[in-house]
């Protein structure tokens, strides 16, 4: 038999519990618990709890193309690479067709900072090169509806614990660990340094692109449209 923590909580906090009486040596405390609490903190009703994410959330299964379809440019996959003690992070975005990467400098790991970083790095793209973003279910994307409105592109969420649904981004994150090793403080890297890493990777020929560089393919897509780059 196994005793789970929920059974212990129920035994402690149920009315008239024999384990909840005051201590003989400290009768002035109404509870023997160190906190002195006589009720569970998480006693708020589920329907009244504030959701972590803005609602509604779009699932990757609502995306209008199959995972293996890379025929249309402008669909991006994104995530964070995390530093030592989960106290620092760098945002990563990969364009699915050309494998172009863009890095986000994040002084803090929260929704507002990510929003500003995305607006700064992605706001220069024309509509045909920013059609959607697919992201992990990290709380840094809690303001996804605000981000989608700012960028003019929907945000789709992968299933939990399914990194293969962002295959291009996961592969790029592996390459980025050559520059930003695990267990290091990522906040020490400046925005200019991130840009240098980004440019180096985007100029590297890729076998999956028939030995062409992502930067060259992306530049060709930019030049192929007779419209201004700035759209916002």
BALOBA-1460 file (C-alpha; in Angstrom, 3 decimals):
// residues 232
<rec num="1" residu="x" x="0.000" y="0.000" z="0.000"/>
<rec num="2" residu="x" x="1.059" y="3.570" z="-0.691"/>
<rec num="3" residu="x" x="-0.007" y="6.735" z="1.087"/>
<rec num="4" residu="x" x="-0.176" y="9.794" z="-1.149"/>
<rec num="5" residu="x" x="0.223" y="13.378" z="0.083"/>
<rec num="6" residu="x" x="-3.438" y="14.157" z="-0.623"/>
<rec num="7" residu="x" x="-4.529" y="11.523" z="1.933"/>
<rec num="8" residu="x" x="-2.309" y="13.166" z="4.539"/>
<rec num="9" residu="x" x="-3.777" y="16.590" z="3.805"/>
<rec num="10" residu="x" x="-7.310" y="15.259" z="4.115"/>
<rec num="11" residu="x" x="-6.502" y="13.555" z="7.425"/>
<rec num="12" residu="x" x="-4.932" y="16.690" z="8.867"/>
<rec num="13" residu="x" x="-7.543" y="19.193" z="7.773"/>
<rec num="14" residu="x" x="-10.783" y="17.252" z="8.155"/>
<rec num="15" residu="x" x="-13.134" y="18.590" z="10.887"/>
<rec num="16" residu="x" x="-12.481" y="16.999" z="14.260"/>
<rec num="17" residu="x" x="-9.212" y="15.446" z="13.150"/>
<rec num="18" residu="x" x="-7.354" y="13.748" z="16.004"/>
<rec num="19" residu="x" x="-4.038" y="14.930" z="14.552"/>
<rec num="20" residu="x" x="-5.107" y="18.545" z="14.400"/>
<rec num="21" residu="x" x="-5.465" y="19.399" z="18.089"/>
<rec num="22" residu="x" x="-3.101" y="21.942" z="19.655"/>
<rec num="23" residu="x" x="0.198" y="20.732" z="20.999"/>
<rec num="24" residu="x" x="0.328" y="19.961" z="24.729"/>
<rec num="25" residu="x" x="3.494" y="22.021" z="25.015"/>
<rec num="26" residu="x" x="2.054" y="24.979" z="23.053"/>
<rec num="27" residu="x" x="-1.664" y="25.038" z="23.855"/>
<rec num="28" residu="x" x="-1.972" y="28.685" z="22.771"/>
<rec num="29" residu="x" x="-1.494" y="27.622" z="19.115"/>
<rec num="30" residu="x" x="-4.722" y="26.569" z="17.435"/>
<rec num="31" residu="x" x="-2.793" y="24.340" z="15.033"/>
<rec num="32" residu="x" x="0.176" y="22.017" z="15.571"/>
<rec num="33" residu="x" x="1.457" y="22.951" z="12.125"/>
<rec num="34" residu="x" x="4.425" y="25.274" z="11.928"/>
<rec num="35" residu="x" x="2.409" y="27.736" z="9.842"/>
<rec num="36" residu="x" x="-0.417" y="27.787" z="12.392"/>
<rec num="37" residu="x" x="-2.858" y="27.313" z="9.553"/>
<rec num="38" residu="x" x="-6.135" y="25.526" z="10.263"/>
<rec num="39" residu="x" x="-7.278" y="25.257" z="6.663"/>
<rec num="40" residu="x" x="-5.767" y="24.451" z="3.301"/>
<rec num="41" residu="x" x="-4.367" y="27.361" z="1.400"/>
<rec num="42" residu="x" x="-5.655" y="26.101" z="-1.954"/>
<rec num="43" residu="x" x="-9.290" y="26.271" z="-0.880"/>
<rec num="44" residu="x" x="-10.320" y="28.590" z="-3.711"/>
<rec num="45" residu="x" x="-12.868" y="27.150" z="-6.094"/>
<rec num="46" residu="x" x="-11.449" y="25.876" z="-9.360"/>
<rec num="47" residu="x" x="-13.738" y="28.093" z="-11.432"/>
<rec num="48" residu="x" x="-12.464" y="31.174" z="-9.572"/>
<rec num="49" residu="x" x="-8.794" y="30.450" z="-10.077"/>
<rec num="50" residu="x" x="-7.045" y="32.721" z="-12.522"/>
<rec num="51" residu="x" x="-5.819" y="30.761" z="-15.580"/>
<rec num="52" residu="x" x="-2.122" y="30.990" z="-16.402"/>
<rec num="53" residu="x" x="-2.793" y="31.674" z="-20.078"/>
<rec num="54" residu="x" x="-5.076" y="34.081" z="-21.865"/>
<rec num="55" residu="x" x="-8.013" y="32.172" z="-23.317"/>
<rec num="56" residu="x" x="-8.758" y="30.711" z="-25.786"/>
<rec num="57" residu="x" x="-5.554" y="28.851" z="-26.664"/>
<rec num="58" residu="x" x="-5.005" y="27.504" z="-30.179"/>
<rec num="59" residu="x" x="-3.700" y="23.942" z="-30.368"/>
<rec num="60" residu="x" x="-1.152" y="22.788" z="-32.923"/>
<rec num="61" residu="x" x="-3.883" y="20.439" z="-34.158"/>
<rec num="62" residu="x" x="-5.817" y="23.535" z="-35.300"/>
<rec num="63" residu="x" x="-2.925" y="24.688" z="-37.475"/>
<rec num="64" residu="x" x="-4.016" y="24.720" z="-41.141"/>
<rec num="65" residu="x" x="-1.153" y="22.513" z="-42.365"/>
<rec num="66" residu="x" x="0.420" y="19.187" z="-41.489"/>
<rec num="67" residu="x" x="3.685" y="19.033" z="-39.487"/>
<rec num="68" residu="x" x="5.613" y="17.702" z="-42.492"/>
<rec num="69" residu="x" x="4.332" y="20.475" z="-44.806"/>
<rec num="70" residu="x" x="7.014" y="23.148" z="-45.235"/>
<rec num="71" residu="x" x="5.827" y="24.463" z="-48.595"/>
<rec num="72" residu="x" x="4.742" y="27.859" z="-47.275"/>
<rec num="73" residu="x" x="7.176" y="30.293" z="-45.701"/>
<rec num="74" residu="x" x="6.365" y="32.463" z="-42.718"/>
<rec num="75" residu="x" x="5.539" y="29.811" z="-40.115"/>
<rec num="76" residu="x" x="7.850" y="29.934" z="-37.092"/>
<rec num="77" residu="x" x="8.590" y="27.568" z="-34.207"/>
<rec num="78" residu="x" x="9.694" y="29.061" z="-30.898"/>
<rec num="79" residu="x" x="10.868" y="28.204" z="-27.414"/>
<rec num="80" residu="x" x="13.382" y="29.206" z="-24.729"/>
<rec num="81" residu="x" x="16.764" y="27.783" z="-23.877"/>
<rec num="82" residu="x" x="17.194" y="28.005" z="-20.109"/>
<rec num="83" residu="x" x="20.294" y="28.931" z="-18.137"/>
<rec num="84" residu="x" x="21.674" y="27.882" z="-14.771"/>
<rec num="85" residu="x" x="19.055" y="27.460" z="-12.060"/>
<rec num="86" residu="x" x="16.315" y="28.422" z="-14.555"/>
<rec num="87" residu="x" x="17.110" y="32.067" z="-13.779"/>
<rec num="88" residu="x" x="18.017" y="33.188" z="-17.288"/>
<rec num="89" residu="x" x="16.808" y="32.435" z="-20.793"/>
<rec num="90" residu="x" x="17.218" y="33.197" z="-24.474"/>
<rec num="91" residu="x" x="14.270" y="33.085" z="-26.855"/>
<rec num="92" residu="x" x="14.707" y="31.117" z="-30.080"/>
<rec num="93" residu="x" x="12.606" y="31.271" z="-33.245"/>
<rec num="94" residu="x" x="13.114" y="29.188" z="-36.401"/>
<rec num="95" residu="x" x="11.351" y="29.737" z="-39.718"/>
<rec num="96" residu="x" x="10.156" y="26.302" z="-40.840"/>
<rec num="97" residu="x" x="10.842" y="26.582" z="-44.596"/>
<rec num="98" residu="x" x="14.293" y="28.259" z="-44.602"/>
<rec num="99" residu="x" x="15.459" y="27.242" z="-41.071"/>
<rec num="100" residu="x" x="16.395" y="30.862" z="-40.414"/>
<rec num="101" residu="x" x="16.880" y="31.524" z="-36.699"/>
<rec num="102" residu="x" x="16.185" y="34.681" z="-34.732"/>
<rec num="103" residu="x" x="17.266" y="35.024" z="-31.096"/>
<rec num="104" residu="x" x="15.480" y="37.035" z="-28.423"/>
<rec num="105" residu="x" x="17.407" y="38.854" z="-25.710"/>
<rec num="106" residu="x" x="15.384" y="38.425" z="-22.496"/>
<rec num="107" residu="x" x="16.493" y="40.426" z="-19.437"/>
<rec num="108" residu="x" x="13.678" y="38.675" z="-17.550"/>
<rec num="109" residu="x" x="11.757" y="35.452" z="-18.084"/>
<rec num="110" residu="x" x="8.143" y="36.653" z="-18.102"/>
<rec num="111" residu="x" x="5.306" y="37.321" z="-20.501"/>
<rec num="112" residu="x" x="5.769" y="41.079" z="-20.757"/>
<rec num="113" residu="x" x="9.479" y="40.753" z="-21.568"/>
<rec num="114" residu="x" x="8.803" y="38.104" z="-24.212"/>
<rec num="115" residu="x" x="6.098" y="40.291" z="-25.743"/>
<rec num="116" residu="x" x="8.474" y="43.241" z="-26.072"/>
<rec num="117" residu="x" x="11.259" y="41.044" z="-27.458"/>
<rec num="118" residu="x" x="8.987" y="39.508" z="-30.091"/>
<rec num="119" residu="x" x="7.662" y="42.917" z="-31.091"/>
<rec num="120" residu="x" x="11.223" y="44.204" z="-31.462"/>
<rec num="121" residu="x" x="12.656" y="41.245" z="-33.421"/>
<rec num="122" residu="x" x="9.662" y="40.122" z="-35.483"/>
<rec num="123" residu="x" x="7.821" y="43.391" z="-36.112"/>
<rec num="124" residu="x" x="9.905" y="44.183" z="-39.202"/>
<rec num="125" residu="x" x="8.672" y="41.169" z="-41.178"/>
<rec num="126" residu="x" x="6.106" y="41.403" z="-43.975"/>
<rec num="127" residu="x" x="2.886" y="39.467" z="-43.552"/>
<rec num="128" residu="x" x="3.940" y="36.669" z="-45.924"/>
<rec num="129" residu="x" x="6.953" y="35.898" z="-43.721"/>
<rec num="130" residu="x" x="5.098" y="35.972" z="-40.408"/>
<rec num="131" residu="x" x="2.009" y="33.810" z="-40.770"/>
<rec num="132" residu="x" x="2.067" y="31.924" z="-37.453"/>
<rec num="133" residu="x" x="4.149" y="31.013" z="-34.399"/>
<rec num="134" residu="x" x="4.103" y="27.565" z="-32.768"/>
<rec num="135" residu="x" x="5.310" y="27.555" z="-29.153"/>
<rec num="136" residu="x" x="5.779" y="25.266" z="-26.201"/>
<rec num="137" residu="x" x="3.329" y="25.557" z="-23.291"/>
<rec num="138" residu="x" x="5.721" y="27.648" z="-21.214"/>
<rec num="139" residu="x" x="4.171" y="30.354" z="-19.047"/>
<rec num="140" residu="x" x="6.343" y="32.970" z="-20.754"/>
<rec num="141" residu="x" x="3.736" y="32.777" z="-23.564"/>
<rec num="142" residu="x" x="0.842" y="33.477" z="-21.189"/>
<rec num="143" residu="x" x="0.048" y="36.719" z="-23.088"/>
<rec num="144" residu="x" x="-0.229" y="34.908" z="-26.409"/>
<rec num="145" residu="x" x="-3.416" y="36.710" z="-27.498"/>
<rec num="146" residu="x" x="-1.727" y="40.077" z="-26.970"/>
<rec num="147" residu="x" x="1.339" y="38.844" z="-28.859"/>
<rec num="148" residu="x" x="-0.811" y="37.539" z="-31.725"/>
<rec num="149" residu="x" x="-2.580" y="40.890" z="-31.997"/>
<rec num="150" residu="x" x="0.707" y="42.804" z="-31.935"/>
<rec num="151" residu="x" x="2.356" y="40.660" z="-34.605"/>
<rec num="152" residu="x" x="-0.742" y="40.005" z="-36.681"/>
<rec num="153" residu="x" x="-0.121" y="36.252" z="-36.573"/>
<rec num="154" residu="x" x="-1.788" y="33.472" z="-34.544"/>
<rec num="155" residu="x" x="0.097" y="31.581" z="-31.837"/>
<rec num="156" residu="x" x="-0.359" y="27.802" z="-31.698"/>
<rec num="157" residu="x" x="0.620" y="25.634" z="-28.721"/>
<rec num="158" residu="x" x="2.200" y="22.190" z="-28.868"/>
<rec num="159" residu="x" x="0.941" y="19.340" z="-26.737"/>
<rec num="160" residu="x" x="2.582" y="18.991" z="-23.326"/>
<rec num="161" residu="x" x="5.913" y="17.146" z="-23.327"/>
<rec num="162" residu="x" x="5.945" y="16.915" z="-27.139"/>
<rec num="163" residu="x" x="9.116" y="18.696" z="-28.323"/>
<rec num="164" residu="x" x="9.073" y="16.767" z="-31.624"/>
<rec num="165" residu="x" x="6.114" y="18.929" z="-32.660"/>
<rec num="166" residu="x" x="8.660" y="21.758" z="-32.947"/>
<rec num="167" residu="x" x="11.339" y="19.692" z="-34.634"/>
<rec num="168" residu="x" x="13.155" y="22.537" z="-36.398"/>
<rec num="169" residu="x" x="13.310" y="24.581" z="-33.223"/>
<rec num="170" residu="x" x="14.504" y="21.653" z="-31.103"/>
<rec num="171" residu="x" x="17.271" y="20.923" z="-33.594"/>
<rec num="172" residu="x" x="18.335" y="24.581" z="-33.575"/>
<rec num="173" residu="x" x="18.351" y="24.665" z="-29.782"/>
<rec num="174" residu="x" x="20.812" y="21.782" z="-29.889"/>
<rec num="175" residu="x" x="23.096" y="23.775" z="-32.206"/>
<rec num="176" residu="x" x="22.802" y="26.805" z="-29.959"/>
<rec num="177" residu="x" x="24.169" y="24.847" z="-26.999"/>
<rec num="178" residu="x" x="27.566" y="25.034" z="-28.716"/>
<rec num="179" residu="x" x="27.411" y="28.780" z="-28.010"/>
<rec num="180" residu="x" x="25.367" y="28.746" z="-24.806"/>
<rec num="181" residu="x" x="26.262" y="25.599" z="-22.793"/>
<rec num="182" residu="x" x="23.847" y="24.118" z="-20.297"/>
<rec num="183" residu="x" x="24.397" y="25.117" z="-16.686"/>
<rec num="184" residu="x" x="25.681" y="28.612" z="-17.536"/>
<rec num="185" residu="x" x="24.252" y="32.053" z="-16.848"/>
<rec num="186" residu="x" x="22.672" y="33.194" z="-20.119"/>
<rec num="187" residu="x" x="22.043" y="36.745" z="-18.896"/>
<rec num="188" residu="x" x="25.723" y="37.560" z="-19.414"/>
<rec num="189" residu="x" x="25.253" y="37.517" z="-23.209"/>
<rec num="190" residu="x" x="24.408" y="40.894" z="-24.735"/>
<rec num="191" residu="x" x="21.904" y="41.482" z="-27.515"/>
<rec num="192" residu="x" x="24.802" y="42.166" z="-29.896"/>
<rec num="193" residu="x" x="26.396" y="38.837" z="-29.014"/>
<rec num="194" residu="x" x="23.116" y="37.035" z="-29.724"/>
<rec num="195" residu="x" x="22.937" y="38.783" z="-33.077"/>
<rec num="196" residu="x" x="26.466" y="37.596" z="-33.918"/>
<rec num="197" residu="x" x="25.556" y="33.981" z="-33.101"/>
<rec num="198" residu="x" x="22.366" y="34.294" z="-35.092"/>
<rec num="199" residu="x" x="24.196" y="35.636" z="-38.158"/>
<rec num="200" residu="x" x="26.820" y="32.887" z="-37.991"/>
<rec num="201" residu="x" x="24.209" y="30.137" z="-37.892"/>
<rec num="202" residu="x" x="22.116" y="31.709" z="-40.642"/>
<rec num="203" residu="x" x="25.126" y="31.884" z="-42.965"/>
<rec num="204" residu="x" x="26.036" y="28.229" z="-42.407"/>
<rec num="205" residu="x" x="25.080" y="25.991" z="-45.373"/>
<rec num="206" residu="x" x="22.631" y="23.264" z="-44.363"/>
<rec num="207" residu="x" x="22.411" y="19.799" z="-45.879"/>
<rec num="208" residu="x" x="18.622" y="19.808" z="-45.537"/>
<rec num="209" residu="x" x="18.608" y="22.947" z="-47.724"/>
<rec num="210" residu="x" x="20.813" y="21.381" z="-50.425"/>
<rec num="211" residu="x" x="23.872" y="23.107" z="-48.948"/>
<rec num="212" residu="x" x="22.315" y="26.533" z="-49.140"/>
<rec num="213" residu="x" x="22.382" y="28.985" z="-46.243"/>
<rec num="214" residu="x" x="19.156" y="30.007" z="-44.458"/>
<rec num="215" residu="x" x="20.087" y="33.692" z="-44.777"/>
<rec num="216" residu="x" x="20.289" y="33.439" z="-48.579"/>
<rec num="217" residu="x" x="16.938" y="31.677" z="-48.892"/>
<rec num="218" residu="x" x="15.238" y="34.121" z="-46.541"/>
<rec num="219" residu="x" x="16.722" y="37.110" z="-48.392"/>
<rec num="220" residu="x" x="15.363" y="35.706" z="-51.649"/>
<rec num="221" residu="x" x="11.894" y="35.410" z="-50.120"/>
<rec num="222" residu="x" x="12.085" y="39.005" z="-48.937"/>
<rec num="223" residu="x" x="13.119" y="40.202" z="-52.366"/>
<rec num="224" residu="x" x="10.477" y="38.148" z="-54.180"/>
<rec num="225" residu="x" x="7.591" y="40.240" z="-52.876"/>
<rec num="226" residu="x" x="6.818" y="43.668" z="-54.271"/>
<rec num="227" residu="x" x="5.858" y="45.207" z="-50.954"/>
<rec num="228" residu="x" x="7.589" y="47.135" z="-48.164"/>
<rec num="229" residu="x" x="9.277" y="45.106" z="-45.450"/>
<rec num="230" residu="x" x="7.775" y="47.140" z="-42.630"/>
<rec num="231" residu="x" x="4.107" y="46.424" z="-42.136"/>
<rec num="232" residu="x" x="3.387" y="47.561" z="-38.577"/>
